[in-house]
Amino acid sequence: MTKRFWEKEYKNPAHLEISGEPSGDMLSFVRWAERNAEWNPFPKNGMILDIGCGNGRNIIALAREAKMKGYGFDISEEAIRQAKKMAGNLPVKFEVRNATKELPLEDASVDIVLDMMSSHFLKKEERANLLKEILRVMKPYGWLFFKSFLLEGDQHALRMLKENPAGEEGAYIHPKIGVYEYVWTEKALREFFFPYFKIHKLIKSYKHVTEKGKPWKRRTVSLYLEKLP
């Protein structure tokens, strides 16, 4: 169901806004890392991995600006077709694949990993296996920019967990689009990435409510993570 949903969405967006511009959250991470990392986090000819890259808008922008190489993958054939077209002659490779398989990258070969609103579609064991692969391919002191759903302060997520449980703690089946989604708590995030990463920043989106105090938008969390040696 997940693959079918994304194929339709990239061909004819109905539920989400599909943009060709890089994410503002990623650009904020890039600016922060450039100012605060002990050494250049975006080395020329370094390697970027983009998990669930969609149409490639984030990895393409970063590879172009920093003169880096990249590897991005997504389960949607249409998304990858768009990504290849958008990348042009940049040294970025795109493939159709899912995140449950071993990554076709060498050990300690990646400088930057992007996981932006992607791995929450994976079940618990799959998320754990993906983390092992991320740790395998990342260089010591490499950086992971991670963005996902946050449970605290999200009344929509609380309702879906109650009304549409997926059989795993913290997960539900989305009632409109029919896909599995996991929603993080801050505690779960800290436990998941400990002791492999140092969390430099954890940024929660605002509690999106209407003037009458009713929730209207999902809440997210972004993490700036540095891999420990």
KOLDRENSE-6677 format. One record per residue: residue number from 1; residue in one letter; x negated, y, z of N, C-alpha, C in turn. Coordinates in Angstrom, 2 decimals. Last residue first. Example, Ala and Ser with C-alpha at 12.3 -4.5 7.8 and 13.67 -1.06 7.14 Angstrom:
2
    i  aa      n.X      n.Y      n.Z     ca.X     ca.Y     ca.Z      c.X      c.Y      c.Z
    2   S   -12.85    -2.25     7.08   -13.67    -1.06     7.14   -12.90     0.03     7.87
    1   A   -13.19    -5.69     7.80   -12.30    -4.50     7.80   -13.20    -3.30     7.80
end
This chain:
229
    i  aa      n.X      n.Y      n.Z     ca.X     ca.Y     ca.Z      c.X      c.Y      c.Z
  229   P   -32.69     8.14    17.51   -33.64     7.13    17.02   -33.48     5.79    17.74
  228   L   -29.32     9.28    16.88   -30.46     9.14    17.76   -31.40     8.04    17.26
  227   K   -27.77    11.43    14.60   -28.13    10.05    14.93   -29.39    10.02    15.79
  226   E   -25.53    13.91    15.51   -26.91    13.65    15.11   -27.29    12.24    15.54
  225   L   -22.46    15.31    14.54   -23.15    14.21    15.21   -24.56    14.02    14.64
  224   Y   -19.79    17.19    15.02   -21.12    17.33    14.44   -22.01    16.36    15.21
  223   L   -16.35    16.57    14.45   -17.54    16.33    15.26   -18.78    16.54    14.42
  222   S   -13.00    17.69    14.67   -14.23    17.59    13.89   -15.41    17.42    14.83
  221   V    -9.58    16.82    14.68   -10.79    17.04    15.46   -11.98    16.84    14.53
  220   T    -6.13    17.94    14.30    -7.35    17.26    13.88    -8.50    17.59    14.82
  219   R    -2.60    17.54    14.27    -3.78    18.09    14.91    -5.00    17.27    14.52
  218   R    -0.04    18.36    11.88    -0.89    17.40    12.57    -2.12    18.08    13.15
  217   K     2.63    20.67    12.46     1.47    20.25    11.70     0.60    19.34    12.54
  216   W     4.70    21.40    14.12     4.97    21.33    12.68     3.79    20.84    11.87
  215   P     6.48    21.41    17.25     5.31    21.04    16.46     5.64    20.94    14.98
  214   K     8.16    24.30    18.51     8.26    22.95    17.98     7.04    22.62    17.12
  213   G     8.28    26.93    19.42     7.52    25.95    20.20     7.60    24.53    19.71
  212   K     9.37    28.80    17.87    10.25    28.22    18.88     9.57    27.11    19.67
  211   E     7.40    29.29    16.07     7.69    30.35    17.04     8.60    29.83    18.16
  210   T     5.73    26.06    15.90     6.52    27.16    15.35     6.74    28.20    16.43
  209   V     2.31    24.95    16.30     3.72    24.98    16.67     4.41    26.15    16.00
  208   H    -0.56    23.22    16.56     0.25    23.91    15.56     1.73    23.83    15.93
  207   K    -3.09    23.75    18.47    -1.81    23.06    18.60    -0.81    23.78    17.71
  206   Y    -6.06    23.90    16.39    -5.06    24.48    17.29    -3.83    23.58    17.39
  205   S    -8.56    21.32    16.38    -7.71    22.30    15.72    -6.68    22.80    16.72
  204   K   -11.59    21.02    18.17   -10.18    20.62    18.04    -9.42    21.72    17.30
  203   I   -14.80    19.96    17.82   -13.92    21.09    17.55   -12.50    20.58    17.33
  202   L   -17.73    19.39    19.23   -16.46    18.72    19.06   -15.41    19.82    18.99
  201   K   -21.22    19.20    18.59   -19.99    19.99    18.68   -18.79    19.08    18.49
  200   H   -23.10    17.21    19.04   -23.49    18.61    19.24   -22.27    19.52    19.36
  199   I   -23.48    14.15    20.25   -22.40    15.02    19.79   -22.79    16.46    20.09
  198   K   -25.79    11.85    19.18   -25.61    13.00    20.07   -24.51    13.87    19.47
  197   F   -25.16     8.34    18.75   -25.21     9.71    18.25   -25.18    10.71    19.41
  196   Y   -25.06     5.95    20.10   -25.79     6.01    18.84   -26.02     7.43    18.34
  195   P   -23.79     4.84    22.29   -24.90     5.76    22.52   -25.70     6.05    21.25
  194   F   -20.95     6.74    21.25   -22.00     6.55    22.26   -22.48     5.11    22.21
  193   F   -18.82     6.63    19.52   -20.11     7.09    18.99   -21.26     6.99    20.00
  192   F   -16.73     5.66    21.14   -17.04     5.03    19.85   -18.45     5.39    19.38
  191   E   -16.54     7.39    23.31   -16.94     6.01    23.54   -17.38     5.33    22.25
  190   R   -15.65     9.71    22.01   -16.93     9.73    22.75   -17.43     8.32    23.00
  189   L   -13.18     8.79    20.97   -14.25     9.27    20.10   -15.61     9.21    20.79
  188   A   -11.73     8.21    23.29   -12.06     7.13    22.36   -13.18     7.53    21.42
  187   K   -11.51    10.81    24.39   -12.21     9.74    25.12   -12.63     8.62    24.18
  186   E    -9.90    12.09    22.50   -11.28    12.55    22.71   -12.09    11.47    23.43
  185   T    -8.20     9.66    20.46    -8.25    10.53    21.63    -9.70    11.00    21.77
  184   W    -7.16     9.32    17.03    -8.16     9.28    18.09    -7.75    10.10    19.30
  183   V    -5.04     7.20    15.27    -5.22     8.56    15.76    -6.09     8.50    17.02
  182   Y    -4.77     5.41    12.25    -5.22     5.42    13.64    -5.44     6.86    14.06
  181   E    -2.36     4.17    10.01    -3.20     5.28    10.44    -3.53     5.12    11.92
  180   Y    -1.12     2.48     7.16    -1.67     2.38     8.52    -2.51     3.60     8.82
  179   V     1.57     3.88     5.20     0.20     3.43     5.37    -0.16     3.36     6.86
  178   G     4.06     4.99     4.41     3.92     3.55     4.59     2.52     3.03     4.79
  177   I     4.94     7.54     4.15     4.06     7.05     3.09     3.69     5.58     3.26
  176   K     6.78     7.79     6.29     7.09     8.31     4.96     6.23     7.69     3.87
  175   P     5.79     6.63     8.66     7.15     6.32     8.21     7.48     6.80     6.81
  174   H     2.74     4.98     8.99     3.37     6.26     8.69     4.75     6.04     8.08
  173   I     2.32     2.90    11.61     2.57     2.87    10.18     3.33     4.16     9.85
  172   Y    -0.29     3.46    14.05     1.11     3.41    13.62     1.15     3.23    12.11
  171   A    -2.45     3.15    16.93    -2.19     3.07    15.49    -0.69     2.96    15.20
  170   G    -3.12     2.86    19.60    -3.47     4.11    18.93    -3.16     4.15    17.45
  169   E    -3.54    -0.63    19.50    -3.46     0.57    20.33    -3.91     1.80    19.54
  168   E    -1.73    -2.28    16.95    -3.00    -1.98    17.58    -2.86    -0.69    18.37
  167   G     0.76    -2.41    15.82     0.24    -3.63    16.42    -1.13    -3.48    17.03
  166   A     1.77    -0.06    14.93     1.12    -0.91    13.93     0.52    -2.17    14.52
  165   P     4.93     1.55    15.65     3.65     0.97    16.06     3.11     0.00    15.02
  164   N     6.88     3.72    15.33     6.35     2.93    14.21     5.02     2.29    14.55
  163   E     7.61     5.03    17.70     8.67     4.55    16.82     8.18     3.63    15.71
  162   K     5.21     5.65    19.06     6.34     5.05    19.78     7.32     4.38    18.83
  161   L     3.62     6.78    17.12     3.10     5.66    17.89     4.22     4.91    18.60
  160   M     5.28     8.88    16.34     5.04     7.78    15.40     4.47     6.55    16.12
  159   R     5.18    10.52    18.63     6.45     9.95    18.20     6.24     8.76    17.27
  158   L     2.47    11.20    18.66     3.06    10.50    19.80     4.37     9.82    19.42
  157   A     2.31    12.63    16.25     1.59    11.37    16.41     2.15    10.55    17.57
  156   H     3.92    14.86    16.87     4.27    13.99    15.74     3.61    12.63    15.91
  155   Q     2.56    16.09    18.95     3.83    15.45    19.24     4.29    14.52    18.11
  154   D    -0.51    16.46    19.92     0.16    16.19    18.64     1.44    15.40    18.90
  153   G    -2.05    16.71    22.21    -1.36    17.89    21.70    -0.61    17.69    20.40
  152   E    -4.25    14.16    21.35    -3.87    15.13    22.36    -3.22    16.36    21.72
  151   L    -5.03    12.87    18.92    -3.74    12.58    19.55    -3.31    13.67    20.52
  150   L    -6.33    13.88    15.83    -6.47    13.93    17.28    -5.11    13.75    17.93
  149   F    -7.77    12.58    12.81    -6.61    13.01    13.59    -6.92    12.96    15.08
  148   S   -11.06    13.75    11.77    -9.95    12.82    11.80    -8.79    13.41    12.58
  147   K   -14.39    13.98    10.64   -13.13    14.67    10.88   -12.00    13.66    10.81
  146   F   -17.87    14.30    10.92   -16.71    13.42    11.08   -15.48    14.26    11.37
  145   F   -20.99    14.29     9.66   -19.85    15.18     9.87   -18.60    14.33     9.81
  144   L   -24.04    13.26    10.81   -22.73    12.78    10.41   -21.70    13.87    10.70
  143   W   -27.52    13.38    10.06   -26.31    14.02    10.55   -25.06    13.40     9.96
  142   G   -30.58    11.85    11.32   -29.66    12.27    10.28   -28.37    12.78    10.89
  141   Y   -32.21    10.85    13.26   -31.96    12.29    13.30   -31.19    12.79    12.07
  140   P   -33.11     8.16    11.18   -33.10     8.74    12.53   -33.00    10.26    12.43
  139   K   -30.90     7.71     8.36   -32.22     7.97     8.91   -32.09     8.42    10.37
  138   M   -28.37     5.23     7.79   -28.79     6.58     8.17   -30.22     6.63     8.67
  137   V   -27.72     2.57     7.39   -28.23     3.33     6.24   -28.74     4.73     6.62
  136   R   -26.90     1.61     9.94   -27.95     0.94     9.16   -28.55     1.84     8.11
  135   L   -24.82     3.29    10.69   -26.05     3.28    11.49   -27.21     2.64    10.72
  134   I   -22.96     2.51     8.74   -23.43     3.90     8.80   -24.75     3.96     9.56
  133   E   -22.57    -0.15     9.51   -23.17     0.15     8.22   -23.70     1.59     8.16
  132   K   -21.36     0.21    12.01   -22.62    -0.54    11.91   -23.33    -0.24    10.59
  131   L   -19.03     1.56    11.21   -20.02     2.25    12.05   -21.37     1.54    11.99
  130   L   -17.73    -0.51     9.87   -18.19     0.65     9.13   -19.24     1.42     9.92
  129   N   -17.13    -2.17    12.03   -18.06    -2.65    11.01   -18.59    -1.49    10.17
  128   A   -15.28    -0.54    13.40   -16.52    -0.95    14.06   -17.56    -1.42    13.05
  127   R   -13.25    -0.38    11.51   -13.94     0.84    11.94   -15.27     0.51    12.59
  126   E   -12.47    -3.07    11.45   -13.04    -2.46    10.25   -13.78    -1.16    10.59
  125   E   -11.39    -3.42    13.97   -12.58    -4.19    13.60   -13.26    -3.58    12.38
  124   K    -9.17    -1.54    13.74   -10.21    -1.45    14.78   -11.49    -2.17    14.38
  123   K    -8.55    -0.50    10.30    -8.18    -1.10    11.57    -9.41    -1.18    12.49
  122   L    -8.62     2.64     8.56    -9.17     1.32     8.83    -8.70     0.81    10.19
  121   F    -7.86     5.20     8.33    -7.02     4.24     7.62    -7.50     2.80     7.85
  120   H    -9.82     6.67     9.49    -8.65     6.38    10.34    -7.63     5.48     9.61
  119   S   -11.77     7.24     7.63   -11.87     5.96     8.34   -10.70     5.68     9.27
  118   S   -10.92     9.87     6.55   -10.97     8.62     5.77   -10.89     7.37     6.64
  117   M   -11.44    12.54     7.22   -10.06    12.07     7.09    -9.99    10.78     6.28
  116   M   -14.59    12.26     6.29   -13.60    13.31     6.47   -12.20    12.79     6.16
  115   D   -17.61    11.69     6.73   -16.42    10.85     6.93   -15.29    11.80     7.29
  114   L   -20.72    11.98     5.35   -19.43    12.66     5.48   -18.35    11.61     5.64
  113   V   -24.09    12.02     6.28   -22.89    11.20     6.06   -21.66    12.08     6.27
  112   I   -27.39    12.61     5.25   -26.11    13.20     5.63   -24.98    12.22     5.31
  111   D   -29.54    10.90     4.61   -29.75    12.06     5.48   -28.45    12.61     6.06
  110   V   -30.33     7.50     4.18   -29.33     8.55     4.07   -29.59     9.66     5.09
  109   S   -31.88     5.30     4.58   -32.07     6.02     3.33   -31.21     7.28     3.22
  108   A   -31.96     3.09     6.41   -32.58     4.38     6.73   -32.87     5.21     5.48
  107   D   -31.66     0.51     3.97   -31.76     0.90     5.37   -32.45     2.26     5.49
  106   E   -29.97     1.36     0.88   -31.07     0.79     1.66   -31.03     1.27     3.10
  105   L   -26.63     0.61    -0.15   -27.68     1.58     0.13   -28.74     0.92     1.03
  104   P   -23.92    -0.28    -0.59   -25.02    -0.60    -1.51   -26.17     0.41    -1.38
  103   L   -22.41    -1.44     2.43   -22.75    -0.32     1.57   -23.95    -0.66     0.69
  102   E   -20.14    -4.10     2.70   -21.48    -3.60     2.95   -21.82    -2.50     1.95
  101   K   -16.63    -3.15     3.01   -17.73    -3.93     2.46   -19.08    -3.30     2.80
  100   T   -14.68    -1.46     3.81   -14.85    -2.67     4.60   -16.02    -3.52     4.12
   99   A   -14.01     0.69     2.28   -15.01     0.90     3.32   -15.26    -0.34     4.17
   98   N   -13.80    -0.14    -1.25   -13.25     0.21     0.06   -14.35     0.21     1.10
   97   R   -14.38     1.45    -4.46   -14.58     0.37    -3.49   -13.93     0.78    -2.18
   96   V   -15.61     2.90    -7.22   -14.34     2.48    -6.64   -14.62     1.29    -5.74
   95   E   -18.26     5.32    -6.97   -17.76     3.97    -7.21   -16.38     3.79    -6.59
   94   F   -20.69     7.66    -8.12   -19.37     7.40    -7.56   -18.93     5.99    -7.92
   93   K   -23.69     9.41    -7.53   -23.04     8.20    -8.06   -21.71     8.00    -7.35
   92   V   -25.30    12.29    -8.48   -24.35    11.73    -7.52   -23.64    10.55    -8.18
   91   P   -27.01    14.35    -9.70   -27.45    12.99    -9.34   -26.59    12.40    -8.22
   90   L   -24.95    16.05   -12.16   -25.54    15.99   -10.82   -25.94    14.54   -10.49
   89   N   -23.65    16.40   -14.54   -24.98    15.78   -14.57   -25.66    15.74   -13.20
   88   G   -20.41    16.12   -13.35   -21.24    16.42   -14.51   -22.56    15.67   -14.47
   87   A   -18.52    16.06   -11.31   -19.95    16.04   -10.97   -20.85    16.39   -12.14
   86   M   -16.00    15.91   -12.47   -16.37    17.13   -11.78   -17.89    17.21   -11.53
   85   K   -16.01    13.28   -13.44   -15.84    14.40   -14.36   -16.33    15.70   -13.74
   84   K   -16.22    11.86   -11.07   -17.26    11.73   -12.10   -17.20    12.89   -13.08
   83   A   -13.79    12.63    -9.84   -15.08    12.96    -9.23   -16.21    12.90   -10.26
   82   Q   -11.82    11.52   -11.49   -11.91    12.97   -11.34   -13.26    13.39   -10.79
   81   R   -12.40     8.81   -11.04   -12.45     9.36   -12.41   -12.60    10.88   -12.35
   80   I   -11.89     8.66    -8.33   -13.26     8.49    -8.80   -13.40     8.99   -10.23
   79   A    -9.10     9.01    -8.34    -9.96     9.95    -7.61   -11.39     9.87    -8.12
   78   E    -8.31     6.75    -9.81    -8.05     8.08   -10.34    -8.93     9.13    -9.65
   77   E    -9.01     4.69    -8.09    -9.67     4.78    -9.39    -9.49     6.17    -9.99
   76   S    -9.41     4.82    -4.67    -8.59     5.28    -5.78    -9.40     5.40    -7.07
   75   I   -11.14     4.27    -2.66   -10.35     3.14    -3.17    -9.52     3.52    -4.40
   74   D   -14.45     5.62    -3.07   -13.05     5.77    -2.71   -12.28     4.59    -3.27
   73   F   -17.73     7.00    -2.48   -16.82     5.94    -2.91   -15.42     6.20    -2.38
   72   G   -20.86     8.46    -3.36   -19.52     8.57    -2.82   -18.65     7.44    -3.32
   71   Y   -24.07     9.50    -2.93   -23.28     8.31    -3.24   -21.92     8.47    -2.56
   70   G   -26.58    11.85    -4.12   -25.43    11.42    -3.35   -24.81    10.12    -3.83
   69   K   -29.25    14.27    -3.64   -28.61    13.16    -4.35   -27.41    12.69    -3.52
   68   M   -29.50    17.89    -3.50   -29.63    16.55    -2.96   -28.99    15.53    -3.91
   67   K   -29.43    20.71    -3.56   -30.26    19.95    -4.51   -30.57    18.56    -3.96
   66   A   -27.63    22.11    -2.09   -28.87    21.70    -1.40   -29.83    20.95    -2.31
   65   E   -25.57    22.59    -3.96   -26.15    23.69    -3.20   -27.51    23.32    -2.62
   64   R   -24.98    20.02    -5.00   -25.35    21.11    -5.89   -26.10    22.21    -5.13
   63   A   -24.31    18.58    -2.71   -25.42    18.14    -3.54   -25.90    19.26    -4.45
   62   L   -22.06    20.06    -1.85   -23.26    19.99    -1.01   -24.48    19.56    -1.82
   61   A   -20.26    19.70    -3.97   -20.65    21.05    -3.56   -21.93    21.02    -2.76
   60   I   -20.07    16.87    -3.99   -20.55    17.60    -5.17   -21.04    18.99    -4.78
   59   I   -18.95    16.29    -1.52   -20.30    15.82    -1.80   -20.89    16.54    -3.01
   58   N   -16.41    17.60    -1.86   -17.34    17.95    -0.78   -18.77    17.53    -1.09
   57   R   -15.06    16.60    -4.15   -15.25    18.04    -3.99   -16.30    18.40    -2.93
   56   G   -14.35    14.02    -4.91   -15.77    14.38    -4.84   -16.07    15.83    -4.50
   55   N   -11.79    13.17    -4.76   -12.23    13.69    -6.05   -13.65    14.24    -6.03
   54   G   -12.65    10.85    -2.24   -11.60    11.48    -3.02   -12.12    11.94    -4.37
   53   C   -14.47     9.56    -0.60   -14.86    10.86    -1.17   -13.75    11.56    -1.93
   52   G   -14.90     7.65     1.49   -13.58     8.10     1.09   -13.66     9.47     0.44
   51   I   -17.89     8.96     2.54   -16.97     7.84     2.75   -15.54     8.30     2.44
   50   D   -20.76     9.90     1.13   -19.41    10.41     1.36   -18.44     9.24     1.37
   49   L   -24.09    10.50     1.81   -23.09     9.45     1.67   -21.73    10.06     2.01
   48   I   -26.96    11.96     0.39   -25.67    12.18     1.05   -24.79    10.96     0.78
   47   M   -30.48    12.31     0.61   -29.33    11.50     0.22   -28.11    11.82     1.07
   46   G   -32.87    14.70    -0.83   -32.35    13.82     0.20   -31.05    13.18    -0.25
   45   N   -33.70    16.58    -2.61   -33.75    15.19    -3.06   -33.37    14.20    -1.96
   44   K   -34.34    18.71     0.12   -34.27    18.57    -1.33   -34.54    17.13    -1.71
   43   P   -32.53    18.10     3.17   -33.78    18.15     2.40   -33.55    17.99     0.90
   42   F   -30.79    19.20     5.35   -30.40    19.00     3.96   -31.63    19.08     3.05
   41   P   -31.79    19.84     7.81   -30.92    18.67     7.73   -30.52    18.31     6.31
   40   N   -34.94    20.87     8.72   -33.97    20.96     7.62   -33.09    19.72     7.54
   39   W   -34.98    20.68    12.33   -35.63    20.75    11.03   -34.55    20.65     9.96
   38   E   -33.16    21.12    14.35   -34.58    21.36    14.63   -35.40    21.39    13.36
   37   A   -30.14    22.94    13.59   -30.94    21.71    13.54   -32.42    22.04    13.73
   36   N   -28.94    25.50    13.42   -29.21    24.90    14.72   -30.04    23.62    14.70
   35   R   -28.46    26.49    10.85   -28.91    27.41    11.89   -29.46    26.68    13.12
   34   E   -27.59    24.27     9.45   -28.72    25.03     8.93   -29.30    25.95    10.00
   33   A   -25.35    23.56    10.96   -26.52    22.69    10.95   -27.76    23.42    10.44
   32   W   -23.58    25.69    10.35   -24.02    25.46    11.73   -25.31    24.64    11.75
   31   R   -23.22    25.36     7.59   -23.81    26.61     8.11   -24.34    26.42     9.53
   30   V   -22.04    22.80     7.61   -23.30    23.04     6.90   -23.98    24.30     7.44
   29   F   -19.65    23.26     9.06   -20.67    22.32     9.56   -22.03    22.59     8.92
   28   S   -18.40    24.99     7.27   -18.74    25.47     8.61   -19.80    24.57     9.24
   27   L   -18.02    23.25     5.14   -18.90    24.41     4.95   -19.30    25.00     6.29
   26   M   -16.15    21.50     6.28   -17.48    21.02     5.93   -18.46    22.17     5.77
   25   D   -13.98    23.25     6.61   -14.58    22.63     7.79   -15.97    22.09     7.48
   24   G   -13.35    23.89     3.98   -13.88    24.93     4.85   -14.52    24.36     6.10
   23   S   -14.21    21.63     1.39   -13.49    21.87     2.63   -14.16    22.98     3.45
   22   P   -14.58    22.79    -2.00   -15.07    22.10    -0.79   -14.29    22.53     0.44
   21   E   -11.88    22.53    -4.40   -12.85    23.34    -3.66   -13.33    22.58    -2.42
   20   G    -9.85    21.18    -5.48   -11.15    20.96    -6.09   -12.25    21.73    -5.38
   19   S    -7.26    19.57    -3.54    -8.03    20.73    -3.96    -9.32    20.31    -4.64
   18   I    -4.14    18.48    -3.12    -5.43    17.98    -3.60    -6.20    19.15    -4.20
   17   E    -1.98    18.40    -0.54    -2.56    19.34    -1.49    -3.96    18.83    -1.87
   16   L     0.35    15.64    -0.32    -0.83    16.38     0.11    -1.26    17.37    -0.97
   15   H     2.58    14.50    -1.50     2.56    14.63    -0.04     1.43    15.54     0.45
   14   A     2.17    14.60    -4.22     3.53    14.80    -3.72     3.54    15.07    -2.22
   13   P     0.18    14.75    -7.10     0.28    15.03    -5.66     1.71    15.34    -5.24
   12   N    -0.39    12.54    -9.30     0.71    13.51    -9.15     0.92    13.79    -7.67
   11   K    -2.89    11.29    -9.01    -2.32    11.54   -10.33    -1.26    12.63   -10.28
   10   Y    -3.31    11.14    -6.31    -4.31    11.84    -7.12    -3.82    12.10    -8.54
    9   E    -1.03     9.70    -5.54    -1.25    11.04    -5.00    -2.26    11.81    -5.84
    8   K    -1.23     7.21    -6.77    -0.12     8.10    -7.12    -0.42     9.53    -6.71
    7   E    -3.52     6.30    -5.43    -3.50     6.39    -6.88    -2.41     7.36    -7.33
    6   W    -2.65     6.31    -2.77    -3.66     7.29    -3.20    -3.75     7.40    -4.71
    5   F    -0.74     4.19    -2.79    -0.36     5.55    -2.40    -1.36     6.57    -2.94
    4   R    -2.30     2.00    -3.49    -1.22     2.42    -4.38    -0.80     3.86    -4.09
    3   K    -3.94     1.81    -1.21    -4.52     2.08    -2.53    -3.47     2.61    -3.49
    2   T    -1.97     1.24     0.77    -2.82     2.42     0.87    -3.40     2.80    -0.48
    1   M    -0.83    -1.21     0.00     0.00     0.00     0.00    -0.86     1.26     0.00
end
